[in-house]
């Protein structure tokens, strides 16, 4: 796997994940204010569930980093390529299942995400894509030390990639759907 291929994969994944919170009404994070009011849970329990969810998401990202970053990969060997791609698919499936859980838990409940919720989801996706990038870097060889400037620039670039989704959600006019005419 070449470095330029990995960079383009990360840019494409960043473009997709940066816009996802803005084009979808489905919640990706289990935040206290987005949990279904039907459950009747007290506020402290909603916060505890949210912290547990974010901890699980962080643990999944860390395990994906370890699994991918320390994977043995030789591009010319089909067995190592298959093993590496299997580990990558497993890590992506676990993270995707975790991110799908809040939407599944709120099924049947109308969700209106606020801008803050969308921004927090975009930041979570930034962390996940950044972790994947660090894992690829660790897999290819030595990891370079990143300071706060690196993270400030990459976060700014990630938010710039989110601009089309922001324009779609907040700046374009969306026509209201009309109700279907009554049947005779």
C-alpha positions as CSV (number, residue, x, y, z in Angstrom):
1,X,0.0,0.0,0.0
2,X,1.6,3.3,-1.1
3,X,1.6,6.4,0.9
4,X,-0.3,8.4,-1.8
5,X,-3.1,5.8,-1.9
6,X,-3.5,6.0,1.9
7,X,-3.6,9.8,1.7
8,X,-6.3,9.8,-0.9
9,X,-8.3,7.2,1.0
10,X,-8.2,9.4,4.1
11,X,-9.2,12.5,2.2
12,X,-12.2,10.7,0.7
13,X,-13.2,9.3,4.0
14,X,-12.8,12.7,5.6
15,X,-15.0,14.3,2.9
16,X,-17.7,11.7,3.5
17,X,-17.6,11.7,7.3
18,X,-17.4,15.5,7.5
19,X,-20.6,16.0,5.6
20,X,-22.5,13.0,7.1
21,X,-23.7,14.9,10.2
22,X,-25.1,17.7,8.1
23,X,-26.9,15.7,5.4
24,X,-28.4,13.1,7.8
25,X,-31.0,13.5,10.5
26,X,-30.0,10.2,12.0
27,X,-28.0,10.7,15.3
28,X,-24.5,9.2,15.3
29,X,-23.7,10.0,19.0
30,X,-25.7,9.0,22.0
31,X,-25.9,12.5,23.6
32,X,-28.1,13.2,26.7
33,X,-30.3,15.7,24.9
34,X,-30.8,13.4,21.8
35,X,-32.0,10.4,23.8
36,X,-35.6,9.4,23.5
37,X,-37.8,11.0,26.1
38,X,-40.0,7.9,26.1
39,X,-37.6,6.0,28.3
40,X,-38.3,8.2,31.3
41,X,-34.7,8.1,32.5
42,X,-33.4,10.7,34.9
43,X,-31.0,13.2,33.6
44,X,-28.0,11.8,35.4
45,X,-28.6,8.4,33.9
46,X,-28.7,9.9,30.4
47,X,-25.4,11.6,31.0
48,X,-23.9,8.3,32.3
49,X,-25.2,6.4,29.3
50,X,-23.7,9.1,27.0
51,X,-20.3,8.9,28.8
52,X,-20.4,5.1,28.5
53,X,-21.1,5.3,24.8
54,X,-18.3,7.8,24.2
55,X,-16.0,5.6,26.2
56,X,-16.9,2.6,24.1
57,X,-16.4,4.7,21.0
58,X,-12.9,5.7,22.2
59,X,-12.1,2.2,23.2
60,X,-13.1,1.0,19.7
61,X,-10.9,3.6,18.1
62,X,-8.0,2.7,20.3
63,X,-8.4,-1.0,19.5
64,X,-8.7,-0.2,15.8
65,X,-5.5,1.8,16.1
66,X,-3.7,-1.1,17.8
67,X,-5.1,-3.7,15.4
68,X,-4.3,-1.7,12.2
69,X,-1.1,0.0,13.4
70,X,0.6,-3.2,14.4
71,X,-0.7,-5.3,11.5
72,X,2.0,-7.0,9.4
73,X,1.4,-5.9,5.8
74,X,3.4,-6.7,2.7
75,X,1.9,-5.5,-0.5
76,X,3.3,-8.3,-2.7
77,X,2.0,-11.1,-0.4
78,X,-1.8,-11.8,-1.0
79,X,-2.1,-13.5,2.4
80,X,-0.9,-10.4,4.3
81,X,-3.0,-8.2,2.2
82,X,-6.1,-10.2,2.9
83,X,-5.3,-10.4,6.6
84,X,-4.7,-6.6,6.8
85,X,-7.9,-5.8,4.8
86,X,-9.8,-8.2,7.1
87,X,-8.5,-6.4,10.2
88,X,-9.4,-3.1,8.6
89,X,-12.9,-4.3,7.7
90,X,-13.4,-5.6,11.3
91,X,-12.4,-2.3,12.8
92,X,-14.6,-0.3,10.5
93,X,-17.6,-2.6,11.1
94,X,-17.3,-2.3,14.9
95,X,-17.1,1.5,14.7
96,X,-20.0,1.6,12.2
97,X,-22.1,-0.6,14.5
98,X,-21.4,1.7,17.4
99,X,-22.3,4.8,15.4
100,X,-25.5,3.2,14.2
101,X,-26.7,2.3,17.7
102,X,-28.0,5.8,18.6
103,X,-30.2,5.9,15.5
104,X,-31.4,2.4,16.2
105,X,-32.2,3.3,19.8
106,X,-34.2,6.4,18.7
107,X,-36.1,4.6,16.0
108,X,-39.7,5.8,15.7
109,X,-38.9,9.0,17.6
110,X,-38.6,12.1,15.5
111,X,-35.1,13.6,15.8
112,X,-34.2,17.2,15.1
113,X,-30.5,17.7,15.5
114,X,-29.2,21.0,16.6
115,X,-26.1,22.7,15.2
116,X,-24.2,21.8,18.4
117,X,-25.1,18.1,17.9
118,X,-24.0,18.2,14.3
119,X,-20.7,19.9,15.3
120,X,-20.0,17.3,18.0
121,X,-20.7,14.5,15.5
122,X,-18.3,16.1,13.1
123,X,-15.6,16.3,15.8
124,X,-16.2,12.6,16.7
125,X,-15.7,11.7,13.0
126,X,-12.6,13.9,12.9
127,X,-11.2,11.9,15.8
128,X,-12.1,8.5,14.2
129,X,-10.6,9.5,10.8
130,X,-7.5,10.9,12.6
131,X,-7.1,7.7,14.5
132,X,-7.3,5.7,11.3
133,X,-4.7,8.0,9.8
134,X,-2.3,7.5,12.7
135,X,-2.9,3.8,12.5
136,X,-2.0,3.8,8.8
137,X,1.1,5.9,9.6
138,X,2.2,3.4,12.3
139,X,1.6,0.5,9.9
140,X,3.8,2.1,7.2
141,X,6.8,2.7,9.5
142,X,7.7,5.3,12.0
143,X,5.2,7.7,13.4
144,X,6.0,11.4,13.5
145,X,5.4,13.5,16.5
146,X,2.5,15.9,16.0
147,X,2.1,19.1,18.0
148,X,-1.0,21.1,18.5
149,X,-0.4,23.0,15.3
150,X,-0.9,19.7,13.3
151,X,-4.2,19.1,15.0
152,X,-5.3,22.7,14.5
153,X,-4.6,22.6,10.8
154,X,-6.1,19.1,10.2
155,X,-9.3,20.1,12.2
156,X,-9.6,23.3,10.1
157,X,-9.2,21.2,6.9
158,X,-11.8,18.7,8.2
159,X,-14.3,21.6,8.9
160,X,-13.6,23.0,5.4
161,X,-14.5,19.6,3.9
162,X,-17.7,19.8,5.9
163,X,-18.7,23.0,4.1
164,X,-20.8,21.4,1.4
165,X,-23.0,19.6,4.0
166,X,-23.3,22.9,6.0
167,X,-24.4,24.7,2.8
168,X,-26.9,21.9,2.1
169,X,-28.4,22.0,5.6
170,X,-28.4,25.7,6.5
171,X,-28.0,27.9,3.4
172,X,-30.1,26.2,0.7
173,X,-33.8,26.5,0.8
174,X,-35.6,23.3,1.1
175,X,-39.2,23.1,-0.2
176,X,-41.8,21.9,2.3
177,X,-43.4,18.6,1.3
178,X,-47.0,18.8,0.6
179,X,-49.4,16.3,2.0
180,X,-50.8,13.8,-0.5
181,X,-54.3,14.6,-1.7
182,X,-57.1,12.6,-0.1
183,X,-58.1,9.4,-1.9
184,X,-61.6,9.2,-3.2
